[in-house]
Amino acid sequence: MEWIELLKALILGFVEGMTEFAPVSSTGHMIIVDDMWLQTKEFLGSGSANTFKIVIQLGSILAVVFVMWKRLLSLVGLYKIEGQKKTRFNLGHVIIGIIPAGIFGVLFEDFIDENLFSIKTVIVGLIIGAIFMIIADKFGPKKPAITTLDDISYSKALKIGFIQCLSLWPGFSRSGSTISGGVLLGLDHKTAADFTFIMAVPIMAGASGLSLVKNWDQINADHFWFYVVGFVSAFVFALISIKFFLKLISKVKLTPFAIYRIVLALILIIVLAV
């Protein structure tokens, strides 16, 4: 594999890692960067290129595990967090939160892969998702009642899980939909982001694993280092993104990210028109 192809893997890993946990849609950004610039389908093939975009998310997931390992171990009783409340956040909240997107994801996976991975559908997702984020900042409670993960009820987890289904549309953003939904349901921005990151581990690991199994025959052994470089790149840049975003989201909220999404969508509309 030539160095220019490995550079493309590095770039896509960078895009994935830096955007996965910000409410701007990592999938949308990868589609934009790849379709308009890198064109990895030319040497990977369409199926393998789409699988690559999903599989390198495992690098981002590993970053979440690295940063939030104490909380993740506490979910299965292998670690006790000091000061944790009796009615603590547990594995049940996560399972309840991922069920809706898991069901709809399995039912509509083929339709999404075949029809929604395009720049035009991403533009729609960017704009509608941005509007949803602005609504969350505008109409969410000024003094949120839920300020830690341990305050989240099972019913709140389920409601956020249903809202997360919006992110199945590329460009809408999983973190954008879940954080916005959480804010509207009474979570502060930091707690909503924490819940989003934790739910991402089983959801993205499952989606990546399923896609890898389904498209295994389309992955050439010659592409091994392409996948490795993308995976490592996504892991490193996701580590940077997570630490930065968790500090930023409490200060700036969602609206600045929404404005960025709208500006990006307008630029894409102009470019496509030209």
C-alpha positions as a printed Julia matrix, in Angstrom:
274×3 Matrix{Float64}:
   0.0     0.0    0.0
   1.41    3.39  -1.01
   2.12    6.16   1.51
  -0.53    8.45   0.0
  -3.22    5.88   0.8
  -1.97    5.54   4.38
  -2.06    9.33   4.64
  -5.73    9.21   3.65
  -6.35    6.68   6.44
  -4.59    9.01   8.88
  -6.74   11.95   7.77
  -9.99   10.0    8.07
  -8.9     8.78  11.51
  -8.26   12.39  12.48
 -11.71   13.45  11.23
 -13.38   10.55  13.06
 -11.53   11.08  16.34
 -11.98   14.85  16.48
 -15.67   14.83  15.55
 -17.07   11.61  17.06
 -17.91   13.12  20.44
 -18.62   16.68  19.37
 -22.24   17.26  18.24
 -21.27   17.82  14.61
 -21.62   14.28  13.15
 -18.43   12.28  12.63
 -20.08   10.11   9.97
 -21.22   13.2    8.09
 -17.74   14.71   8.19
 -16.11   11.5    6.98
 -18.57   11.24   4.09
 -17.87   14.87   3.15
 -14.08   14.56   3.38
 -13.99   11.22   1.59
 -16.53   11.83  -1.18
 -15.33   15.36  -1.99
 -11.61   14.87  -1.52
 -10.01   11.54  -0.59
 -12.11    9.16  -2.72
 -11.07    5.99  -0.87
 -13.78    4.02  -2.71
 -11.5     4.05  -5.75
  -9.03    1.63  -4.16
 -11.01    0.09  -1.28
 -14.26   -0.53  -3.09
 -17.62    0.89  -1.99
 -18.45   -1.76   0.62
 -15.0    -1.8    2.19
 -14.84    2.02   2.28
 -18.14    2.28   4.16
 -17.03   -0.48   6.53
 -13.76    1.36   7.17
 -15.67    4.47   8.24
 -17.57    2.41  10.79
 -14.74    0.17  11.98
 -12.34    3.02  12.81
 -14.99    4.18  15.26
 -13.65    1.33  17.4
 -10.56    3.49  17.87
 -12.75    6.25  19.24
 -14.56    3.75  21.47
 -11.24    2.57  22.88
 -10.51    6.19  23.77
 -13.78    6.37  25.76
 -12.83    3.18  27.62
  -9.4     4.67  28.34
 -10.83    7.92  29.72
 -13.91    6.57  31.55
 -12.69    3.15  32.68
 -13.63    3.7   36.34
 -17.25    4.52  35.51
 -17.46    1.66  33.01
 -16.12   -0.86  35.55
 -18.55    0.47  38.15
 -21.44   -0.45  35.84
 -20.65   -4.14  36.32
 -19.69   -3.86  39.99
 -15.93   -4.11  39.5
 -15.13   -0.64  40.82
 -16.7     1.56  43.49
 -16.74    5.28  42.81
 -16.23    7.28  45.98
 -19.3     9.25  47.02
 -21.57    7.43  44.56
 -25.25    7.57  45.54
 -27.26    4.51  46.56
 -29.56    4.81  43.56
 -26.52    4.8   41.38
 -26.21    4.83  37.64
 -25.83    1.22  36.51
 -25.73   -1.12  33.55
 -29.52   -1.15  33.38
 -29.58    2.54  32.41
 -27.17    1.86  29.55
 -29.08   -1.18  28.28
 -32.37    0.7   28.37
 -30.77    3.66  26.61
 -29.34    1.65  23.71
 -32.31   -0.66  23.01
 -34.31    1.75  20.76
 -31.37    2.67  18.49
 -30.23   -0.95  18.48
 -33.61   -2.19  17.23
 -34.07    0.52  14.61
 -30.41    0.24  13.56
 -30.75   -3.48  12.83
 -34.1    -3.04  11.05
 -32.94   -0.21   8.77
 -29.21   -0.87   8.46
 -29.34   -1.94   4.81
 -31.58    0.98   3.85
 -29.26    3.46   5.61
 -26.11    2.01   4.03
 -27.63    1.98   0.54
 -29.53    5.29   0.55
 -28.31    7.72   3.22
 -24.52    7.75   2.88
 -24.35   10.8    0.6
 -23.43   14.46   0.93
 -27.01   15.58   0.22
 -28.48   13.51   3.04
 -25.68   14.72   5.35
 -26.63   18.35   4.59
 -30.22   17.62   5.64
 -29.0    15.98   8.85
 -26.63   18.85   9.64
 -29.36   21.49   9.34
 -32.18   19.65  11.15
 -29.79   18.5   13.87
 -28.55   22.07  14.33
 -32.12   23.33  14.77
 -32.75   20.62  17.37
 -29.62   21.66  19.29
 -30.62   25.33  19.3
 -34.09   24.36  20.58
 -32.45   22.36  23.4
 -30.35   25.34  24.5
 -33.32   27.7   24.19
 -36.0    25.64  25.93
 -34.01   23.38  28.24
 -34.33   24.2   31.99
 -32.11   27.05  33.16
 -31.34   25.16  36.36
 -31.17   21.45  35.42
 -32.37   19.03  38.11
 -30.08   16.23  36.93
 -26.42   17.13  37.44
 -24.77   13.71  37.8
 -25.16   10.34  36.11
 -26.51    8.94  39.38
 -29.54   11.25  39.11
 -30.68    9.73  35.8
 -33.82    7.58  36.1
 -34.6     4.55  33.96
 -37.45    6.41  32.25
 -35.12    9.29  31.36
 -32.58    6.81  29.95
 -35.27    5.24  27.76
 -36.5     8.61  26.48
 -32.95    9.65  25.58
 -32.57    6.29  23.86
 -35.55    6.99  21.6
 -34.23   10.46  20.8
 -30.89    8.88  19.91
 -32.62    7.1   17.01
 -32.52   10.41  15.14
 -28.77    9.91  14.77
 -29.32    6.94  12.45
 -29.66    9.61   9.76
 -26.05   10.48   8.76
 -25.26   14.08   9.61
 -27.7    14.32  12.51
 -25.05   13.29  15.06
 -25.4    10.75  17.82
 -23.9    13.03  20.46
 -25.88   15.98  19.12
 -29.2    14.14  19.38
 -28.55   12.54  22.78
 -27.06   15.61  24.46
 -29.88   17.79  23.12
 -32.48   15.24  24.21
 -30.89   14.96  27.62
 -30.85   18.74  28.09
 -34.54   18.98  27.15
 -35.27   16.23  29.68
 -33.56   18.08  32.53
 -29.91   16.95  32.39
 -27.15   19.53  32.48
 -24.88   19.56  29.43
 -21.96   17.79  31.13
 -24.11   14.94  32.47
 -25.83   14.52  29.1
 -22.41   14.31  27.43
 -21.16   11.73  29.97
 -24.23    9.57  29.35
 -23.77    9.91  25.61
 -20.14    8.77  25.78
 -20.96    5.73  27.91
 -23.86    4.66  25.67
 -21.54    5.01  22.68
 -19.37    2.09  23.8
 -21.86   -0.79  23.24
 -23.68    0.93  20.36
 -20.62    1.72  18.27
 -18.84   -1.52  19.15
 -21.92   -3.48  18.07
 -22.42   -1.48  14.86
 -18.75   -1.76  13.93
 -18.65   -5.48  14.66
 -21.83   -6.17  12.67
 -20.61   -4.18   9.68
 -17.23   -5.91   9.79
 -18.83   -9.37   9.79
 -21.29   -8.52   6.99
 -18.64   -7.01   4.74
 -15.72   -9.26   5.64
 -15.52  -10.7    2.12
 -15.05   -7.18   0.69
 -12.01   -6.42   2.83
  -8.75   -7.2    1.06
  -5.72   -8.29   3.08
  -3.79   -5.56   1.25
  -5.92   -3.01   3.14
  -4.73   -4.2    6.57
  -2.39   -1.29   7.24
  -4.99    1.17   5.97
  -7.35   -0.02   8.7
  -4.6    -0.04  11.35
  -3.5     3.53  10.6
  -7.11    4.75  10.62
  -7.83    2.95  13.89
  -4.77    4.3   15.72
  -5.33    7.81  14.35
  -8.97    7.78  15.51
  -7.92    6.58  18.98
  -5.28    9.26  19.5
  -7.38   12.17  18.26
 -10.49   10.94  20.09
  -8.52   11.05  23.35
  -7.73   14.7   22.69
 -11.31   15.44  21.63
 -12.97   13.84  24.67
 -10.9    15.71  27.23
 -11.35   19.0   25.39
 -15.07   18.58  24.71
 -16.06   17.65  28.27
 -14.52   20.89  29.5
 -15.97   22.94  26.65
 -19.59   21.75  26.6
 -20.42   23.12  30.07
 -19.17   26.55  29.07
 -20.41   27.1   25.53
 -23.45   24.73  25.41
 -24.72   23.49  22.03
 -25.51   26.62  20.01
 -21.95   27.36  18.76
 -21.76   23.8   17.39
 -25.18   24.28  15.78
 -24.0    27.46  14.06
 -20.93   25.62  12.75
 -23.18   22.89  11.35
 -25.42   25.39   9.55
 -22.44   27.24   8.08
 -20.92   23.96   6.9
 -24.23   22.9    5.32
 -24.53   26.24   3.48
 -20.97   25.92   2.16
 -21.74   22.42   0.9
 -24.93   23.62  -0.8
 -22.97   26.36  -2.6
 -20.19   23.95  -3.61
 -22.65   21.38  -4.95
 -24.55   24.08  -6.84
 -21.37   25.22  -8.52
